[in-house]
Amino acid sequence: MAEKRAQAKQINYWKWAFAILLALVIATVLFIGHKLTTPSVDQTRISQQTKQVDKNVDLDVSMNKQQLSAMINYYLRKSQKKSKIKYRFILDKSAILMGTTKVLGSNVSFTLYAKPSLDAKGNIVLDAKSVSVGSLNVPANFVLRYVKNNYDLSKFATIDYKKSRIILNLAQVSAKQGIKVNGQKFDLKQNEFLFNVALPLK
């Protein structure tokens, strides 16, 4: 009788030992599984950083006078395809708009000299200082009012004739593609021009 009790107690020990071992194995498997499916600290940090910039990426683009003039003229040509007035942009000691249009059936050339700057939105502002039509000097606000009332300059160029001002709306540059451009620095004397370009990633 005592021998049977000893055997039963020994069997119970083995059962407990087996149960504990099984629990340890299950716990180990669960721990390893958790570690395998949990991203590391670096992965989490990089993932969070990626989410912060997944909408767009910002680039700083530096230009000189020739490069900036070429870029502006590219968009001017695109905006003038259906316009009756043709003009181009030149950066020298000042900003110059030179162009031609038809008046009473004849081609008339014009030249506008302006002081360039940037507004709060990063657009290029041209404050007209003088305008010549052919070889005749004409008040800037008179010419700008005539152009505004008679020609479609598209959204790229906006005229405020009361202030004798033309604004080149960089926000309209490639807006359909989601690209955003704004000026950061416009130094005509030092020939330094800096622009921020936001490129969409989606």
N, CA, C and O of each residue as an XYZ file, in Angstrom:
808
protein
N       0.835     -1.203      0.000
C       0.000      0.000      0.000
C       0.877      1.263      0.000
O       0.633      2.203     -0.756
N       1.868      1.261      0.838
C       2.802      2.384      0.914
C       3.578      2.525     -0.382
O       3.906      3.628     -0.820
N       3.867      1.369     -0.989
C       4.627      1.368     -2.253
C       3.807      2.016     -3.360
O       4.359      2.745     -4.184
N       2.475      1.760     -3.396
C       1.598      2.344     -4.409
C       1.517      3.861     -4.242
O       1.507      4.596     -5.229
N       1.460      4.328     -2.991
C       1.406      5.776     -2.744
C       2.682      6.469     -3.233
O       2.644      7.562     -3.798
N       3.807      5.796     -2.996
C       5.090      6.358     -3.433
C       5.127      6.481     -4.947
O       5.619      7.470     -5.489
N       4.591      5.446     -5.639
C       4.572      5.468     -7.102
C       3.656      6.591     -7.612
O       3.995      7.294     -8.564
N       2.481      6.750     -6.956
C       1.533      7.798     -7.365
C       2.142      9.182     -7.180
O       1.983     10.065     -8.022
N       2.858      9.357     -6.032
C       3.496     10.653     -5.771
C       4.571     10.938     -6.811
O       4.735     12.076     -7.251
N       5.318      9.871     -7.209
C       6.379     10.033     -8.204
C       5.782     10.415     -9.559
O       6.333     11.246    -10.281
N       4.624      9.783     -9.897
C       3.946     10.099    -11.156
C       3.470     11.542    -11.158
O       3.571     12.230    -12.173
N       2.940     12.012    -10.002
C       2.486     13.404     -9.896
C       3.630     14.382    -10.106
O       3.459     15.418    -10.748
N       4.811     14.048     -9.557
C       5.992     14.901     -9.791
C       6.304     15.020    -11.270
O       6.580     16.108    -11.774
N       6.258     13.877    -11.967
C       6.552     13.881    -13.401
C       5.523     14.714    -14.173
O       5.858     15.420    -15.124
N       4.262     14.613    -13.739
C       3.212     15.406    -14.391
C       3.474     16.896    -14.222
O       3.363     17.667    -15.175
N       3.825     17.296    -12.990
C       4.112     18.707    -12.729
C       5.350     19.184    -13.504
O       5.379     20.279    -14.065
N       6.351     18.330    -13.508
C       7.577     18.678    -14.237
C       7.283     18.849    -15.727
O       7.774     19.781    -16.364
N       6.475     17.937    -16.275
C       6.118     18.011    -17.695
C       5.288     19.266    -17.982
O       5.494     19.938    -18.993
N       4.351     19.574    -17.086
C       3.503     20.760    -17.262
C       4.332     22.040    -17.235
O       4.127     22.946    -18.043
N       5.282     22.099    -16.282
C       6.153     23.281    -16.187
C       7.013     23.414    -17.436
O       7.176     24.507    -17.979
N       7.570     22.269    -17.893
C       8.404     22.277    -19.096
C       7.595     22.736    -20.308
O       8.076     23.528    -21.118
N       6.368     22.235    -20.426
C       5.497     22.619    -21.539
C       5.178     24.118    -21.494
O       5.160     24.795    -22.522
N       4.925     24.619    -20.275
C       4.637     26.046    -20.116
C       5.838     26.898    -20.522
O       5.688     27.941    -21.158
N       7.050     26.430    -20.138
C       8.265     27.150    -20.513
C       8.456     27.168    -22.022
O       8.835     28.188    -22.597
N       8.188     26.026    -22.660
C       8.330     25.942    -24.118
C       7.353     26.898    -24.798
O       7.728     27.627    -25.716
N       6.093     26.892    -24.343
C       5.076     27.778    -24.923
C       5.454     29.245    -24.719
O       5.338     30.060    -25.634
N       5.912     29.571    -23.492
C       6.308     30.952    -23.191
C       7.477     31.383    -24.069
O       7.518     32.512    -24.558
N       8.445     30.452    -24.266
C       9.609     30.760    -25.108
C       9.183     31.016    -26.548
O       9.651     31.962    -27.181
N       8.289     30.167    -27.065
C       7.797     30.331    -28.435
C       7.063     31.660    -28.590
O       7.266     32.373    -29.573
N       6.210     31.994    -27.622
C       5.476     33.260    -27.668
C       6.418     34.458    -27.601
O       6.215     35.450    -28.301
N       7.456     34.365    -26.751
C       8.429     35.454    -26.611
C       9.182     35.676    -27.920
O       9.343     36.806    -28.382
N       9.643     34.553    -28.512
C      10.379     34.657    -29.777
C       9.466     35.202    -30.876
O       9.877     36.041    -31.677
N       8.220     34.716    -30.903
C       7.266     35.211    -31.898
C       7.012     36.696    -31.755
O       6.915     37.412    -32.751
N       6.904     37.167    -30.509
C       6.694     38.598    -30.259
C       7.881     39.416    -30.745
O       7.710     40.466    -31.364
N       9.093     38.927    -30.461
C      10.300     39.638    -30.882
C      10.416     39.687    -32.402
O      10.860     40.684    -32.973
N      10.004     38.578    -33.056
C      10.097     38.524    -34.513
C       9.118     39.483    -35.188
O       9.413     40.015    -36.258
N       7.976     39.703    -34.582
C       6.945     40.548    -35.196
C       6.971     41.993    -34.709
O       6.226     42.826    -35.224
N       7.816     42.306    -33.727
C       7.919     43.675    -33.214
C       9.090     44.377    -33.886
O      10.215     43.885    -33.808
N       8.860     45.540    -34.561
C       9.963     46.251    -35.210
C      10.968     46.773    -34.188
O      10.624     47.075    -33.045
N      12.215     46.869    -34.633
C      13.263     47.364    -33.746
C      13.089     48.860    -33.511
O      12.276     49.514    -34.165
N      13.862     49.390    -32.571
C      13.799     50.821    -32.256
C      14.160     51.646    -33.483
O      13.507     52.647    -33.775
N      15.217     51.222    -34.216
C      15.634     51.944    -35.415
C      14.558     51.895    -36.493
O      14.290     52.896    -37.158
N      13.936     50.713    -36.664
C      12.875     50.588    -37.661
C      11.709     51.511    -37.337
O      11.153     52.152    -38.230
N      11.338     51.581    -36.060
C      10.235     52.449    -35.641
C      10.582     53.913    -35.874
O       9.756     54.682    -36.365
N      11.815     54.296    -35.517
C      12.242     55.691    -35.684
C      12.263     56.079    -37.157
O      11.763     57.141    -37.528
N      12.844     55.217    -38.002
C      12.929     55.510    -39.433
C      11.546     55.557    -40.061
O      11.274     56.388    -40.927
N      10.667     54.652    -39.615
C       9.298     54.631    -40.136
C       8.568     55.922    -39.811
O       7.847     56.462    -40.649
N       8.758     56.425    -38.573
C       8.112     57.674    -38.169
C       8.663     58.852    -38.964
O       7.916     59.745    -39.363
N       9.983     58.850    -39.192
C      10.590     59.921    -39.972
C      10.090     59.895    -41.406
O       9.855     60.945    -42.005
N       9.927     58.692    -41.961
C       9.445     58.549    -43.331
C       8.024     59.059    -43.461
O       7.680     59.709    -44.449
N       7.183     58.762    -42.452
C       5.796     59.226    -42.492
C       5.721     60.743    -42.486
O       4.808     61.328    -43.067
N       6.691     61.385    -41.822
C       6.672     62.838    -41.724
C       6.997     63.495    -43.057
O       6.590     64.633    -43.289
N       7.723     62.810    -43.945
C       8.128     63.408    -45.213
C       7.531     62.693    -46.409
O       7.966     62.915    -47.539
N       6.530     61.828    -46.181
C       6.009     61.050    -47.293
C       5.105     61.868    -48.213
O       4.734     61.377    -49.279
N       4.735     63.102    -47.841
C       3.882     63.917    -48.692
C       4.685     64.632    -49.766
O       4.277     64.659    -50.927
N       5.819     65.210    -49.395
C       6.663     65.875    -50.381
C       8.085     65.988    -49.854
O       8.352     65.785    -48.669
N       8.981     66.315    -50.761
C      10.377     66.528    -50.386
C      10.774     67.920    -50.859
O      10.460     68.313    -51.982
N      11.464     68.664    -49.999
C      11.859     70.037    -50.306
C      13.293     70.080    -50.824
O      14.193     69.452    -50.266
N      13.482     70.832    -51.899
C      14.806     71.024    -52.475
C      15.102     72.515    -52.545
O      14.234     73.304    -52.917
N      16.314     72.904    -52.193
C      16.756     74.285    -52.352
C      17.558     74.386    -53.644
O      18.556     73.689    -53.825
N      17.108     75.263    -54.542
C      17.731     75.402    -55.859
C      18.344     76.791    -55.978
O      17.653     77.801    -55.842
N      19.649     76.829    -56.233
C      20.360     78.093    -56.392
C      20.557     78.385    -57.884
O      20.893     77.485    -58.655
N      20.347     79.638    -58.289
C      20.471     80.023    -59.696
C      21.250     81.324    -59.827
O      21.429     82.069    -58.863
N      21.715     81.576    -61.073
C      22.265     82.885    -61.400
C      21.279     83.606    -62.327
O      20.193     83.091    -62.595
N      21.648     84.779    -62.808
C      20.730     85.581    -63.628
C      20.286     84.840    -64.886
O      19.104     84.825    -65.231
N      21.256     84.225    -65.567
C      20.937     83.551    -66.820
C      19.999     82.366    -66.593
O      19.050     82.162    -67.350
N      20.271     81.594    -65.555
C      19.438     80.427    -65.274
C      18.023     80.828    -64.873
O      17.050     80.221    -65.319
N      17.913     81.858    -64.024
C      16.592     82.307    -63.591
C      15.805     82.890    -64.764
O      14.608     82.639    -64.899
N      16.480     83.669    -65.609
C      15.813     84.230    -66.786
C      15.300     83.119    -67.692
O      14.185     83.197    -68.209
N      16.116     82.084    -67.884
C      15.714     80.962    -68.738
C      14.497     80.243    -68.166
O      13.586     79.872    -68.907
N      14.481     80.044    -66.834
C      13.351     79.354    -66.215
C      12.064     80.166    -66.362
O      11.021     79.624    -66.726
N      12.144     81.470    -66.075
C      10.954     82.316    -66.167
C      10.447     82.383    -67.605
O       9.240     82.323    -67.843
N      11.369     82.508    -68.567
C      10.958     82.574    -69.974
C      10.314     81.275    -70.444
O       9.434     81.291    -71.305
N      10.745     80.167    -69.887
C      10.122     78.881    -70.227
C       8.637     78.899    -69.864
O       7.792     78.500    -70.665
N       8.326     79.362    -68.657
C       6.928     79.405    -68.229
C       6.158     80.538    -68.905
O       4.949     80.429    -69.111
N       6.852     81.623    -69.248
C       6.186     82.690    -69.995
C       5.763     82.195    -71.376
O       4.661     82.500    -71.833
N       6.631     81.435    -72.041
C       6.286     80.899    -73.363
C       5.081     79.976    -73.285
O       4.208     80.000    -74.152
N       5.042     79.156    -72.228
C       3.904     78.252    -72.062
C       2.607     79.027    -71.842
O       1.553     78.641    -72.348
N       2.690     80.119    -71.087
C       1.482     80.885    -70.760
C       1.049     81.804    -71.898
O      -0.073     82.310    -71.887
N       1.939     82.031    -72.898
C       1.627     82.967    -73.976
C       1.160     82.287    -75.261
O       0.973     82.952    -76.280
N       0.972     80.985    -75.221
C       0.640     80.258    -76.450
C      -0.605     80.808    -77.137
O      -0.657     80.873    -78.365
N      -1.603     81.201    -76.357
C      -2.851     81.705    -76.940
C      -3.007     83.213    -76.753
O      -4.076     83.774    -76.993
N      -1.930     83.856    -76.325
C      -2.006     85.290    -76.051
C      -1.588     86.111    -77.268
O      -0.772     85.668    -78.077
N      -2.155     87.308    -77.388
C      -1.812     88.196    -78.495
C      -0.574     89.032    -78.186
O      -0.044     89.718    -79.059
N      -0.126     88.970    -76.953
C       1.058     89.725    -76.549
C       2.187     88.745    -76.236
O       1.991     87.756    -75.530
N       3.364     89.035    -76.771
C       4.525     88.177    -76.564
C       5.617     88.987    -75.868
O       5.945     90.092    -76.300
N       6.176     88.440    -74.798
C       7.229     89.163    -74.096
C       8.183     88.177    -73.438
O       7.845     87.017    -73.206
N       9.374     88.665    -73.144
C      10.380     87.825    -72.491
C      11.009     88.589    -71.337
O      10.916     89.813    -71.245
N      11.646     87.833    -70.469
C      12.178     88.365    -69.217
C      13.698     88.328    -69.251
O      14.294     87.323    -69.639
N      14.320     89.425    -68.845
C      15.781     89.509    -68.811
C      16.205     90.100    -67.465
O      15.629     91.082    -66.997
N      17.212     89.494    -66.857
C      17.801     90.047    -65.637
C      19.171     90.612    -65.969
O      20.064     89.889    -66.410
N      19.326     91.908    -65.755
C      20.617     92.557    -65.973
C      20.896     93.401    -64.735
O      20.952     92.860    -63.630
N      21.070     94.699    -64.886
C      21.189     95.570    -63.724
C      19.823     95.799    -63.082
O      19.729     96.203    -61.923
N      18.789     95.539    -63.837
C      17.411     95.569    -63.344
C      16.668     94.442    -64.046
O      17.240     93.731    -64.872
N      15.403     94.284    -63.718
C      14.583     93.300    -64.422
C      13.953     93.988    -65.628
O      13.451     95.108    -65.526
N      13.985     93.304    -66.769
C      13.492     93.900    -68.010
C      12.486     92.961    -68.663
O      12.740     91.768    -68.829
N      11.344     93.524    -69.027
C      10.366     92.795    -69.835
C      10.353     93.431    -71.216
O      10.058     94.617    -71.358
N      10.675     92.636    -72.235
C      10.679     93.125    -73.612
C       9.689     92.305    -74.414
O       9.630     91.082    -74.287
N       8.897     92.999    -75.255
C       7.921     92.247    -76.025
C       7.366     93.016    -77.192
O       7.767     94.146    -77.471
N       6.429     92.375    -77.874
C       5.745     92.987    -79.006
C       4.256     92.682    -78.920
O       3.837     91.671    -78.356
N       3.480     93.574    -79.489
C       2.041     93.359    -79.609
C       1.558     94.135    -80.827
O       2.299     94.930    -81.404
N       0.327     93.899    -81.205
C      -0.225     94.589    -82.369
C      -1.153     95.714    -81.928
O      -2.057     95.517    -81.116
N      -0.906     96.893    -82.481
C      -1.758     98.054    -82.237
C      -2.176     98.602    -83.598
O      -1.330     99.027    -84.385
N      -3.474     98.594    -83.873
C      -4.018     99.044    -85.163
C      -3.390     98.288    -86.328
O      -3.123     98.852    -87.389
N      -3.162     96.992    -86.099
C      -2.643     96.141    -87.165
C      -1.142     96.168    -87.335
O      -0.613     95.428    -88.163
N      -0.439     96.989    -86.586
C       1.018     97.085    -86.710
C       1.695     96.522    -85.467
O       1.186     96.665    -84.356
N       2.849     95.880    -85.661
C       3.626     95.364    -84.534
C       4.295     96.519    -83.794
O       4.972     97.356    -84.391
N       4.091     96.542    -82.500
C       4.675     97.589    -81.662
C       5.508     96.922    -80.578
O       5.035     96.018    -79.890
N       6.740     97.369    -80.432
C       7.623     96.814    -79.398
C       7.534     97.657    -78.135
O       7.251     98.854    -78.186
N       7.777     97.018    -77.016
C       7.756     97.742    -75.743
C       8.837     97.169    -74.826
O       9.229     96.009    -74.948
N       9.302     98.004    -73.919
C      10.310     97.591    -72.939
C       9.938     98.165    -71.581
O       9.664     99.358    -71.448
N       9.933     97.300    -70.580
C       9.612     97.725    -69.213
C      10.805     97.431    -68.314
O      11.294     96.302    -68.263
N      11.269     98.459    -67.607
C      12.359     98.305    -66.646
C      11.760     98.305    -65.239
O      10.936     99.156    -64.905
N      12.183     97.345    -64.425
C      11.568     97.210    -63.099
C      12.599     96.822    -62.046
O      13.648     96.253    -62.344
N      12.259     97.153    -60.808
C      13.056     96.721    -59.662
C      12.449     95.420    -59.127
O      11.295     95.415    -58.699
N      13.207     94.319    -59.146
C      12.650     93.037    -58.704
C      12.844     92.799    -57.207
O      13.808     93.274    -56.607
N      11.913     92.058    -56.625
C      12.008     91.656    -55.219
C      11.106     90.446    -55.017
O      10.486     89.955    -55.961
N      11.039     89.973    -53.779
C      10.157     88.859    -53.426
C       9.086     89.345    -52.461
O       9.358     90.162    -51.581
N       7.857     88.838    -52.630
C       6.824     89.169    -51.656
C       6.797     88.120    -50.546
O       7.625     87.209    -50.532
N       5.855     88.244    -49.625
C       5.795     87.346    -48.465
C       5.532     85.896    -48.858
O       5.865     84.979    -48.107
N       4.936     85.685    -50.031
C       4.630     84.327    -50.491
C       5.745     83.723    -51.333
O       5.648     82.582    -51.785
N       6.804     84.499    -51.539
C       7.919     83.992    -52.331
C       7.745     84.185    -53.824
O       8.483     83.594    -54.611
N       6.767     85.013    -54.235
C       6.589     85.338    -55.651
C       7.522     86.477    -56.048
O       7.963     87.251    -55.199
N       7.819     86.575    -57.345
C       8.684     87.642    -57.837
C       7.843     88.880    -58.138
O       6.878     88.816    -58.899
N       8.221     90.005    -57.535
C       7.505     91.269    -57.714
C       8.361     92.201    -58.567
O       9.539     92.410    -58.278
N       7.761     92.760    -59.620
C       8.451     93.705    -60.492
C       7.788     95.071    -60.354
O       6.675     95.278    -60.839
N       8.468     95.995    -59.697
C       7.966     97.364    -59.562
C       8.493     98.186    -60.733
O       9.684     98.490    -60.809
N       7.582     98.541    -61.649
C       7.970     99.227    -62.882
C       8.544    100.607    -62.591
O       7.974    101.387    -61.828
N       9.687    100.894    -63.216
C      10.331    102.200    -63.056
C      10.165    103.053    -64.307
O      10.019    104.272    -64.221
N      10.188    102.407    -65.470
C       9.977    103.137    -66.719
C       9.512    102.169    -67.798
O       9.820    100.977    -67.773
N       8.755    102.725    -68.755
C       8.245    101.925    -69.873
C       8.418    102.732    -71.152
O       8.115    103.924    -71.202
N       8.906    102.062    -72.174
C       8.992    102.710    -73.483
C       8.218    101.879    -74.495
O       8.330    100.653    -74.527
N       7.435    102.559    -75.319
C       6.708    101.919    -76.416
C       7.320    102.457    -77.697
O       7.174    103.635    -78.023
N       8.009    101.579    -78.421
C       8.838    102.059    -79.521
C       9.964    102.884    -78.927
O      10.710    102.391    -78.081
N      10.099    104.120    -79.353
C      11.111    105.020    -78.773
C      10.478    106.073    -77.876
O      11.129    107.037    -77.474
N       9.198    105.876    -77.567
C       8.464    106.858    -76.770
C       8.325    106.395    -75.330
O       7.852    105.287    -75.078
N       8.732    107.233    -74.383
C       8.546    106.924    -72.965
C       7.092    107.188    -72.566
O       6.522    108.235    -72.873
N       6.511    106.201    -71.871
C       5.094    106.267    -71.511
C       4.964    105.967    -70.022
O       5.719    105.149    -69.498
N       4.019    106.615    -69.322
C       3.807    106.299    -67.899
C       3.530    104.812    -67.697
O       2.725    104.217    -68.413
N       4.203    104.223    -66.717
C       4.104    102.776    -66.496
C       2.683    102.342    -66.167
O       2.199    101.341    -66.694
N       2.009    103.101    -65.287
C       0.659    102.684    -64.889
C      -0.325    102.739    -66.053
O      -1.271    101.953    -66.098
N      -0.113    103.661    -66.999
C      -0.979    103.750    -68.179
C      -0.831    102.505    -69.054
O      -1.822    101.915    -69.486
N       0.420    102.115    -69.306
C       0.675    100.936    -70.144
C       0.174     99.668    -69.471
O      -0.451     98.826    -70.115
N       0.445     99.530    -68.180
C       0.028     98.319    -67.466
C      -1.496     98.212    -67.402
O      -2.052     97.116    -67.476
N      -2.157     99.343    -67.267
C      -3.629     99.321    -67.262
C      -4.160     98.880    -68.627
O      -5.118     98.111    -68.712
N      -3.527     99.378    -69.691
C      -3.939     98.998    -71.047
C      -3.743     97.503    -71.273
O      -4.616     96.831    -71.822
N      -2.597     96.991    -70.849
C      -2.303     95.563    -71.023
C      -3.273     94.713    -70.213
O      -3.790     93.712    -70.711
N      -3.522     95.106    -68.971
C      -4.424     94.340    -68.103
C      -5.835     94.264    -68.684
O      -6.493     93.227    -68.603
N      -6.296     95.373    -69.273
C      -7.668     95.432    -69.788
C      -7.829     94.804    -71.167
O      -8.948     94.500    -71.581
N      -6.721     94.605    -71.882
C      -6.843     94.147    -73.266
C      -6.190     92.802    -73.563
O      -6.379     92.253    -74.648
N      -5.424     92.266    -72.615
C      -4.721     91.013    -72.887
C      -4.875     90.041    -71.723
O      -4.984     90.430    -70.560
N      -4.880     88.776    -72.082
C      -4.930     87.717    -71.074
C      -3.503     87.261    -70.789
O      -2.867     86.647    -71.646
N      -2.999     87.550    -69.609
C      -1.619     87.197    -69.258
C      -1.533     85.855    -68.544
O      -0.446     85.447    -68.135
N      -2.644     85.168    -68.388
C      -2.718     83.892    -67.664
C      -2.479     84.129    -66.172
O      -2.232     85.256    -65.745
N      -2.555     83.076    -65.406
C      -2.407     83.186    -63.951
C      -0.947     83.383    -63.527
O      -0.678     83.756    -62.385
N      -0.014     83.134    -64.434
C       1.400     83.240    -64.073
C       1.810     84.682    -63.796
O       2.664     84.933    -62.945
N       1.207     85.629    -64.508
C       1.553     87.044    -64.320
C       0.310     87.834    -63.924
O      -0.730     87.735    -64.575
N       0.423     88.616    -62.859
C      -0.679     89.450    -62.372
C      -0.244     90.914    -62.399
O       0.857     91.251    -61.963
N      -1.113     91.774    -62.911
C      -0.799     93.203    -63.007
C      -1.606     94.005    -61.988
O      -2.824     93.862    -61.881
N      -0.897     94.848    -61.248
C      -1.539     95.832    -60.366
C      -1.115     97.205    -60.895
O      -0.110     97.767    -60.461
N      -1.906     97.740    -61.849
C      -1.485     98.969    -62.526
C      -1.482    100.175    -61.591
O      -0.745    101.132    -61.828
N      -2.291    100.147    -60.536
C      -2.322    101.274    -59.598
C      -0.980    101.437    -58.881
O      -0.579    102.548    -58.535
N      -0.297    100.312    -58.666
C       1.020    100.349    -58.023
C       2.149    100.204    -59.039
O       3.318    100.101    -58.668
N       1.789    100.198    -60.338
C       2.782     99.985    -61.410
C       3.596     98.723    -61.125
O       4.827     98.741    -61.128
N       2.887     97.650    -60.883
C       3.537     96.421    -60.412
C       3.062     95.196    -61.195
O       1.890     95.076    -61.552
N       4.006     94.299    -61.446
C       3.703     92.993    -62.038
C       4.188     91.924    -61.071
O       5.308     91.997    -60.567
N       3.352     90.941    -60.815
C       3.732     89.834    -59.932
C       3.806     88.554    -60.751
O       2.840     88.173    -61.413
N       4.953     87.897    -60.702
C       5.117     86.588    -61.337
C       4.794     85.536    -60.287
O       5.561     85.322    -59.348
N       3.661     84.890    -60.456
C       3.145     83.963    -59.450
C       3.831     82.604    -59.545
O       3.422     81.743    -60.325
N       4.870     82.423    -58.752
C       5.597     81.157    -58.776
C       4.736     80.007    -58.280
O       5.002     78.848    -58.598
N       3.697     80.323    -57.497
C       2.803     79.271    -57.003
C       2.073     78.586    -58.151
O       1.588     77.464    -58.000
N       1.993     79.266    -59.312
C       1.321     78.687    -60.472
C       2.251     77.815    -61.308
O       1.803     77.134    -62.231
N       3.541     77.833    -60.989
C       4.503     77.033    -61.743
C       4.252     75.555    -61.483
O       4.381     75.086    -60.352
N       3.895     74.827    -62.523
C       3.654     73.379    -62.444
C       2.692     73.013    -61.320
O       2.826     71.955    -60.704
N       1.729     73.881    -61.054
C       0.772     73.604    -59.978
C      -0.042     72.346    -60.259
O      -0.434     71.637    -59.332
N      -0.297     72.066    -61.536
C      -1.078     70.882    -61.901
C      -0.364     69.598    -61.500
O      -1.007     68.596    -61.187
N       0.975     69.629    -61.510
C       1.750     68.456    -61.109
C       1.980     68.402    -59.605
O       2.614     67.474    -59.103
N       1.466     69.397    -58.887
C       1.631     69.409    -57.441
C       2.948     69.986    -56.976
O       3.250     69.950    -55.783
N       3.748     70.521    -57.901
C       5.035     71.120    -57.547
C       4.802     72.537    -57.028
O       4.018     73.295    -57.599
N       5.485     72.883    -55.946
C       5.358     74.221    -55.377
C       6.725     74.899    -55.380
O       7.721     74.319    -54.948
N       6.757     76.140    -55.874
C       8.006     76.903    -55.947
C       7.811     78.236    -55.239
O       6.806     78.914    -55.450
N       8.759     78.608    -54.410
C       8.719     79.950    -53.812
C      10.134     80.466    -53.608
O      11.055     79.712    -53.293
N      10.279     81.763    -53.797
C      11.590     82.384    -53.679
C      12.025     82.558    -52.236
O      11.218     82.898    -51.371
N      13.300     82.322    -51.981
C      13.877     82.486    -50.649
C      14.869     83.659    -50.603
O      14.981     84.358    -49.596
N      15.574     83.851    -51.704
C      16.576     84.922    -51.762
C      16.615     85.478    -53.179
O      16.602     84.724    -54.152
N      16.663     86.823    -53.290
C      16.705     87.469    -54.600
C      17.678     88.636    -54.514
O      17.294     89.757    -54.179
N      18.946     88.357    -54.821
C      20.004     89.360    -54.699
C      20.571     89.637    -56.087
O      21.417     88.897    -56.590
N      20.088     90.720    -56.694
C      20.489     91.048    -58.060
C      21.953     91.474    -58.132
O      22.655     91.121    -59.080
N      22.420     92.231    -57.133
C      23.802     92.717    -57.147
C      24.804     91.577    -57.030
O      25.821     91.566    -57.725
N      24.519     90.616    -56.151
C      25.431     89.496    -55.936
C      25.183     88.337    -56.908
O      25.901     87.337    -56.892
N      24.158     88.485    -57.752
C      23.816     87.440    -58.725
C      23.507     86.113    -58.024
O      23.939     85.044    -58.455
N      22.749     86.216    -56.934
C      22.387     85.031    -56.156
C      20.869     84.961    -55.996
O      20.226     85.902    -55.529
N      20.323     83.821    -56.397
C      18.876     83.622    -56.327
C      18.610     82.214    -55.812
O      19.085     81.231    -56.382
N      17.849     82.128    -54.732
C      17.584     80.834    -54.098
C      16.079     80.584    -54.057
O      15.294     81.451    -53.672
N      15.702     79.370    -54.467
C      14.289     78.997    -54.498
C      14.090     77.653    -53.813
O      14.940     76.765    -53.879
N      12.946     77.529    -53.154
C      12.564     76.254    -52.548
C      11.555     75.571    -53.462
O      10.552     76.165    -53.860
N      11.840     74.313    -53.786
C      10.960     73.534    -54.664
C      10.454     72.329    -53.884
O      11.247     71.507    -53.425
N       9.140     72.223    -53.733
C       8.522     71.091    -53.034
C       7.985     70.117    -54.073
O       7.086     70.445    -54.847
N       8.557     68.899    -54.077
C       8.150     67.874    -55.038
C       7.260     66.853    -54.348
O       7.637     66.323    -53.303
N       6.089     66.565    -54.904
C       5.200     65.567    -54.293
C       5.756     64.163    -54.461
O       6.325     63.839    -55.503
N       5.598     63.333    -53.447
C       6.078     61.954    -53.502
C       4.955     60.981    -53.830
O       5.201     59.787    -54.002
N       3.733     61.477    -53.918
C       2.599     60.612    -54.248
C       1.881     61.141    -55.466
O       0.894     60.552    -55.906
